[in-house]
């Protein structure tokens, strides 16, 4: 449920290194909590983002929720498939449901994030 090849934030985003970029999405826990996602407001390519600051917004049948940048840097790609198929965030949060790719300004930016074991413990503690 929580892949070992990604890092996690306490706000339930994941970050997967992908060459010189970091692919970002929401965790399985986050998509379950949100329910059926019906709209994704994505950042614009070339937007500068700061770790911990809003990256985009998701609307579900229950609520709106901010998505936060797990690392600081420049957005180099967004998942435009979410424009037509926001449900990909529910169906495949670690694959086709990715949100954006960021080129980090600090290569050590992932170091402060949680590994899968620490994230699992965080989720267990929230229950």
Secondary structure, DSSP 8 states (H G I E B T S, - for coil): ---TTSEE-TTSEEEEEETTEEEEEE-HHHHHHH-SEEEEE---TT-EE-TTSEEEEEEESS-EEEEE-SS-EEEEEE-THHHH-TTHHHH-TTTTT--EEEEESSTTGGGGSB-HHHHHHHHHHH-
